[in-house]
């Protein structure tokens, strides 16, 4: 039988994926009409005939809109992908290799290229970094401090003349720490290295201007802002060394082969624009919700906030609350809360089936047993204060359950 989700269910796992937004659905609606009469939008955007040119026009309109949304200098700096995983892989493997070869040609002697990534990155960055190590690169993982931040000082200690690329996420998906990206990018450039950021969790929740931040590349995902799954983007600054990672038909100016999902891209851009339009007002509202929830949960004896978030702080995402529950495992808590009608997680959705403590918490120095009881609550513009108040009551009741009940 299919899993039933009641209408009263309170979804508090927005950091894993956001519900499809009204704006995205409306933007994609015209593309989803069946039949040949809809070829103006549903043709292959790379075809030369009139339907193809119409689809290409829609694609480029979306590209211009997304470039404006992230502060890119020109639309050609935006490459549409199948998601942030592909964007991260492309940045780490495609850009890094091209930058290494450019550096190698400029130097008289050979050298071992060096890449630096933070140890709290998503696996879509950590795994490509491991692949670079297999290819002969020297790879350094840099830990954050106990508050979850990768500081400029920590980065400068490991930068050297052979460093080709640095990758540090803009916002952490588990504890919500927003990294000092402009400082880290500047330090990397002073050492002659390129800088990439995985900006997936930050889009729509924190201001993003890629030029002001000084990043060379940035990855984005549609479904984190209410767009469809299977769509993302990679920002690559003009004149940056770059080698296409997905090879084939030469789409996206030869930088990412594969027929573009114009329908999904339209939904992605519409969701992004909607999220940015409400960013300031929702940021204030969600920070107030976050602070109230931290206060309520911290009053429960077994619950401790994983990081210390000052009221109204903009150093952490406004929509993420992360706590450690003493004497419980995350999986138990998630399932008990699910039974009560609340959907939360123990951390990143990509590692939700692992029984090991989060690599993020371990890197931050959260000790063994405490990390097993991690709980992440994340919400969005559809979440009310009443939803979170009822969640806090539900968590308290979960902790009072006896094994025999």
C-alpha positions as CSV (number, residue, x, y, z in Angstrom):
1,X,0.0,0.0,0.0
2,X,1.2,3.6,-0.7
3,X,2.5,5.6,2.3
4,X,-0.2,7.9,3.6
5,X,0.6,11.4,4.6
6,X,-2.2,13.2,6.5
7,X,-3.2,16.7,5.6
8,X,-2.4,17.8,9.2
9,X,1.3,16.6,8.8
10,X,3.8,19.3,9.7
11,X,6.8,19.2,7.4
12,X,10.0,20.5,9.0
13,X,12.7,19.2,6.7
14,X,13.0,22.1,4.3
15,X,16.8,21.9,4.3
16,X,16.4,18.4,2.6
17,X,14.0,19.7,0.0
18,X,11.4,22.5,-0.1
19,X,7.9,22.0,-1.2
20,X,7.3,22.9,-4.9
21,X,6.4,26.6,-4.9
22,X,3.3,28.1,-6.5
23,X,5.5,30.3,-8.7
24,X,7.5,27.3,-10.0
25,X,4.4,25.3,-10.7
26,X,2.8,28.2,-12.6
27,X,6.0,28.7,-14.6
28,X,6.2,25.1,-15.6
29,X,2.5,24.7,-16.3
30,X,2.6,25.7,-20.0
31,X,5.5,23.2,-20.6
32,X,3.4,20.3,-19.3
33,X,0.6,20.5,-21.8
34,X,0.8,17.3,-24.0
35,X,0.7,17.2,-27.8
36,X,2.5,18.7,-30.7
37,X,0.7,22.0,-30.3
38,X,3.0,22.9,-27.4
39,X,6.2,22.7,-29.5
40,X,6.8,26.4,-29.0
41,X,8.1,25.6,-25.5
42,X,8.8,21.8,-25.6
43,X,11.0,21.6,-28.6
44,X,14.8,20.9,-28.3
45,X,16.4,24.3,-27.5
46,X,19.3,23.3,-29.7
47,X,17.3,22.7,-32.9
48,X,17.4,25.3,-35.7
49,X,13.7,25.2,-36.7
50,X,11.2,27.7,-35.3
51,X,10.0,25.5,-32.3
52,X,13.7,25.0,-31.4
53,X,14.4,28.7,-31.6
54,X,11.4,29.5,-29.4
55,X,12.6,27.0,-26.8
56,X,16.1,28.5,-27.0
57,X,14.7,31.9,-26.5
58,X,12.9,30.8,-23.3
59,X,16.1,29.1,-22.1
60,X,18.2,32.2,-22.6
61,X,15.5,34.4,-20.9
62,X,15.8,32.1,-17.9
63,X,19.5,32.3,-18.0
64,X,19.5,36.1,-17.9
65,X,17.1,36.1,-15.0
66,X,19.1,33.7,-12.9
67,X,22.3,35.6,-13.7
68,X,20.7,38.8,-12.4
69,X,19.4,36.9,-9.3
70,X,23.0,35.9,-8.2
71,X,24.8,39.0,-9.3
72,X,26.7,37.5,-12.2
73,X,28.3,39.9,-14.7
74,X,26.7,38.2,-17.8
75,X,24.3,35.4,-18.6
76,X,27.0,33.3,-20.2
77,X,28.5,32.7,-16.7
78,X,25.6,30.5,-15.8
79,X,25.7,26.8,-16.8
80,X,22.5,24.9,-16.2
81,X,23.0,21.4,-14.8
82,X,21.0,18.4,-13.5
83,X,21.4,19.6,-10.0
84,X,24.0,20.8,-7.5
85,X,25.7,17.4,-7.3
86,X,26.6,17.7,-11.0
87,X,27.6,21.4,-10.5
88,X,29.9,20.5,-7.6
89,X,31.5,17.6,-9.5
90,X,32.0,19.9,-12.5
91,X,33.7,22.6,-10.4
92,X,35.9,20.2,-8.5
93,X,37.0,18.0,-11.4
94,X,36.5,20.1,-14.5
95,X,37.6,23.5,-13.3
96,X,40.4,22.1,-11.0
97,X,42.0,20.1,-13.8
98,X,41.9,23.0,-16.2
99,X,43.3,25.4,-13.7
100,X,46.1,22.9,-12.9
101,X,47.1,22.6,-16.5
102,X,47.1,26.4,-16.9
103,X,49.3,26.7,-13.8
104,X,51.6,23.9,-15.0
105,X,52.2,25.7,-18.3
106,X,53.1,28.9,-16.5
107,X,55.7,27.2,-14.3
108,X,59.1,26.0,-15.3
109,X,59.1,22.9,-13.1
110,X,56.5,20.3,-12.3
111,X,54.5,20.4,-9.1
112,X,51.9,18.4,-7.2
113,X,48.6,20.4,-7.4
114,X,46.9,21.1,-4.1
115,X,43.2,21.4,-3.4
116,X,41.6,22.5,-0.1
117,X,38.0,21.8,0.9
118,X,36.3,22.1,4.2
119,X,35.6,18.9,6.1
120,X,31.9,19.8,6.5
121,X,31.1,19.9,2.8
122,X,28.4,17.9,1.2
123,X,29.5,14.6,-0.2
124,X,29.1,16.1,-3.7
125,X,32.3,18.1,-2.9
126,X,34.0,15.6,-0.6
127,X,33.8,12.7,-3.1
128,X,35.2,14.6,-6.1
129,X,38.0,15.9,-3.7
130,X,38.8,12.2,-2.9
131,X,38.9,11.5,-6.7
132,X,41.4,14.3,-7.1
133,X,43.6,12.6,-4.5
134,X,43.4,9.4,-6.5
135,X,44.6,11.4,-9.5
136,X,47.7,12.4,-7.7
137,X,46.6,15.7,-6.1
138,X,47.4,16.7,-2.6
139,X,44.1,17.3,-0.8
140,X,43.7,19.1,2.5
141,X,40.5,19.0,4.6
142,X,40.1,22.0,6.8
143,X,38.0,21.7,10.0
144,X,35.6,24.4,11.2
145,X,35.7,25.7,14.8
146,X,33.2,24.4,17.4
147,X,30.7,27.0,16.2
148,X,30.8,25.6,12.7
149,X,32.8,28.3,11.0
150,X,35.8,28.0,8.7
151,X,37.9,31.1,9.5
152,X,40.3,32.9,7.3
153,X,43.1,32.2,9.7
154,X,42.5,28.4,9.5
155,X,42.5,28.6,5.7
156,X,45.7,30.7,5.5
157,X,47.5,28.1,7.6
158,X,47.1,25.5,4.8
159,X,47.3,27.6,1.7
160,X,50.6,27.3,-0.2
161,X,52.2,28.1,-3.6
162,X,50.8,24.8,-5.1
163,X,47.2,25.4,-4.1
164,X,45.1,25.4,-7.2
165,X,41.6,25.4,-5.8
166,X,39.7,26.0,-2.6
167,X,36.1,24.9,-2.0
168,X,34.1,26.0,1.1
169,X,30.3,25.9,1.3
170,X,28.4,29.1,1.8
171,X,26.0,27.7,4.4
172,X,26.1,24.4,6.3
173,X,23.0,22.3,5.8
174,X,23.1,20.8,9.3
175,X,23.9,23.5,11.9
176,X,23.3,26.5,9.5
177,X,26.6,28.3,9.9
178,X,27.1,30.9,7.1
179,X,30.7,31.0,6.2
180,X,32.8,34.2,5.7
181,X,33.0,33.5,2.0
182,X,34.3,36.9,0.9
183,X,37.2,36.6,3.3
184,X,38.0,33.1,2.3
185,X,37.8,33.9,-1.4
186,X,40.2,36.8,-0.9
187,X,42.7,34.7,1.0
188,X,42.6,32.1,-1.7
189,X,43.1,34.6,-4.5
190,X,46.1,36.2,-2.6
191,X,47.6,32.7,-2.7
192,X,46.9,32.3,-6.4
193,X,44.1,29.8,-6.0
194,X,40.6,29.7,-7.4
195,X,37.6,29.6,-5.1
196,X,34.4,27.7,-5.4
197,X,31.5,27.7,-3.0
198,X,28.5,25.3,-2.8
199,X,25.8,27.9,-2.3
200,X,22.9,25.4,-2.3
201,X,21.6,26.1,1.2
202,X,22.2,29.8,1.1
203,X,20.1,30.6,-2.0
204,X,16.9,32.3,-1.0
205,X,17.9,32.5,2.6
206,X,21.0,34.7,2.6
207,X,22.0,37.5,0.2
208,X,24.1,36.2,-2.7
209,X,26.1,38.4,-5.0
210,X,28.8,36.3,-6.6
211,X,30.9,39.4,-7.7
212,X,30.7,41.0,-4.3
213,X,31.7,37.7,-2.7
214,X,34.6,37.4,-5.1
215,X,34.0,33.7,-5.9
216,X,35.2,32.1,-9.1
217,X,32.4,29.5,-9.1
218,X,29.3,28.7,-7.2
219,X,26.8,25.8,-7.2
220,X,23.0,26.0,-6.9
221,X,20.0,23.6,-6.7
222,X,16.4,24.2,-7.7
223,X,14.6,22.0,-5.2
224,X,16.1,23.8,-2.1
225,X,14.2,26.9,-3.0
226,X,10.9,25.4,-4.1
227,X,11.9,24.5,-7.7
228,X,11.7,21.0,-9.3
229,X,14.2,18.3,-8.5
230,X,16.8,17.4,-11.2
231,X,17.8,21.0,-12.0
232,X,20.7,23.1,-10.9
233,X,23.2,25.6,-12.0
234,X,27.0,26.4,-11.9
235,X,28.2,29.9,-12.0
236,X,31.6,30.2,-13.6
237,X,33.3,33.6,-13.9
238,X,34.3,34.7,-17.3
239,X,37.8,33.7,-18.5
240,X,38.2,31.1,-15.8
241,X,40.0,27.9,-16.8
242,X,37.3,25.3,-17.5
243,X,36.9,21.9,-19.0
244,X,33.5,20.4,-19.6
245,X,32.8,17.5,-17.3
246,X,29.7,16.1,-19.0
247,X,30.8,15.4,-22.6
248,X,28.6,14.8,-25.6
249,X,26.6,17.1,-27.7
250,X,28.3,20.4,-26.7
251,X,25.3,22.2,-25.2
252,X,25.8,25.1,-22.8
253,X,28.6,26.5,-25.0
254,X,30.4,23.2,-24.8
255,X,30.6,23.3,-21.1
256,X,27.9,20.9,-20.2
257,X,26.5,18.4,-22.8
258,X,22.9,17.2,-22.6
259,X,19.6,18.5,-23.8
260,X,18.5,21.3,-21.4
261,X,15.4,20.8,-19.3
262,X,13.8,24.1,-20.2
263,X,10.7,23.3,-18.3
264,X,12.6,22.6,-15.1
265,X,14.9,25.6,-15.6
266,X,11.8,27.8,-15.9
267,X,10.5,26.5,-12.6
268,X,14.0,26.9,-11.0
269,X,14.2,30.5,-12.0
270,X,10.6,31.3,-10.9
271,X,11.2,29.7,-7.5
272,X,14.5,31.6,-7.1
273,X,12.9,35.0,-7.9
274,X,10.0,34.3,-5.5
275,X,12.4,33.3,-2.7
276,X,14.5,36.4,-3.3
277,X,11.4,38.7,-3.3
278,X,10.5,37.6,0.2
279,X,14.1,37.1,1.5
280,X,14.2,40.2,3.7
281,X,10.8,39.9,5.3
282,X,11.0,36.1,5.6
283,X,14.5,36.3,7.0
284,X,13.3,38.5,9.9
285,X,10.2,36.2,10.5
286,X,12.2,33.0,10.4
287,X,15.0,34.3,12.6
288,X,12.3,35.0,15.2
289,X,10.9,31.5,14.8
290,X,14.3,30.0,15.0
291,X,15.2,31.9,18.2
292,X,11.9,31.0,19.9
293,X,12.3,27.3,19.0
294,X,15.9,27.2,20.3
295,X,14.6,28.8,23.6
296,X,11.7,26.3,23.9
297,X,13.9,23.2,23.1
298,X,16.7,24.3,25.4
299,X,14.2,24.3,28.3
300,X,13.8,20.5,27.9
301,X,16.5,18.9,30.2
302,X,17.7,16.3,27.6
303,X,18.1,18.8,24.8
304,X,21.1,21.0,24.1
305,X,21.6,23.4,21.2
306,X,24.5,22.2,19.0
307,X,25.7,25.7,18.4
308,X,25.1,28.9,20.3
309,X,23.0,31.2,18.1
310,X,22.5,34.7,19.4
311,X,19.0,36.1,19.0
312,X,18.5,37.7,15.6
313,X,22.0,36.5,14.5
314,X,22.6,36.5,10.8
315,X,25.7,34.3,11.1
316,X,23.4,31.3,10.9
317,X,20.6,30.4,8.5
318,X,17.3,31.8,9.7
319,X,15.4,28.5,9.1
320,X,17.6,25.8,10.7
321,X,17.6,24.7,14.3
322,X,20.0,21.9,15.3
323,X,20.0,20.2,18.8
324,X,21.5,17.2,20.5
325,X,19.2,15.0,22.5
326,X,20.9,13.1,25.3
327,X,20.1,9.4,25.6
328,X,18.4,9.0,22.3
329,X,19.5,8.2,18.7
330,X,18.4,10.4,15.8
331,X,16.7,7.6,14.0
332,X,14.4,6.8,17.0
333,X,13.5,10.5,17.4
334,X,12.8,11.0,13.7
335,X,10.5,7.9,13.6
336,X,8.7,8.8,16.9
337,X,8.1,12.4,15.7
338,X,6.9,11.1,12.3
339,X,4.3,9.0,14.1
340,X,3.1,12.2,15.8
341,X,2.8,14.0,12.5
342,X,6.1,15.9,12.3
343,X,8.8,15.5,9.6
344,X,12.3,16.3,10.8
345,X,15.7,14.8,10.1
346,X,18.9,13.8,11.9
347,X,21.1,15.8,9.5
348,X,21.7,15.8,5.7
349,X,19.1,13.8,3.8
350,X,21.9,12.3,1.7
351,X,23.2,10.5,4.8
352,X,19.8,9.7,6.4
353,X,20.2,6.0,6.0
354,X,23.6,5.9,7.7
355,X,23.8,5.0,11.4
356,X,27.1,6.8,11.8
357,X,27.3,10.2,13.4
358,X,27.3,13.1,11.0
359,X,30.8,14.0,9.6
360,X,29.8,17.6,10.1
361,X,29.4,17.2,13.9
362,X,32.6,15.1,14.2
363,X,34.5,17.8,12.3
364,X,33.2,20.4,14.7
365,X,34.4,18.4,17.7
366,X,31.0,17.1,18.9
367,X,31.9,14.0,20.9
368,X,30.8,10.5,20.0
369,X,27.6,9.7,22.0
370,X,26.3,13.2,21.7
371,X,26.5,13.2,17.9
372,X,24.2,10.1,17.8
373,X,21.3,12.2,19.1
374,X,21.4,15.0,16.6
375,X,18.1,16.5,15.4
376,X,17.7,19.1,12.7
377,X,14.5,21.1,12.3
378,X,14.3,23.2,9.2
379,X,11.3,25.3,7.9
380,X,10.2,27.8,5.3
381,X,7.7,30.5,4.4
382,X,4.7,28.1,4.8
383,X,5.7,27.3,8.4
384,X,3.9,29.0,11.3
385,X,4.8,29.7,14.8
386,X,2.0,27.3,15.9
387,X,3.7,24.5,13.9
388,X,6.9,24.9,15.7
389,X,5.3,25.3,19.1
390,X,3.4,22.1,18.6
391,X,6.6,20.4,17.4
392,X,8.3,21.4,20.7
393,X,5.5,19.9,22.7
394,X,5.7,16.7,20.6
395,X,9.4,16.4,21.1
396,X,8.9,16.7,24.8
397,X,6.3,13.9,24.8
398,X,8.7,11.7,22.7
399,X,11.3,11.9,25.3
400,X,8.9,10.8,28.0
401,X,7.9,7.6,26.2
402,X,8.8,4.4,28.0
403,X,10.0,1.3,26.2
404,X,6.9,-0.6,27.2
405,X,4.4,1.9,25.6
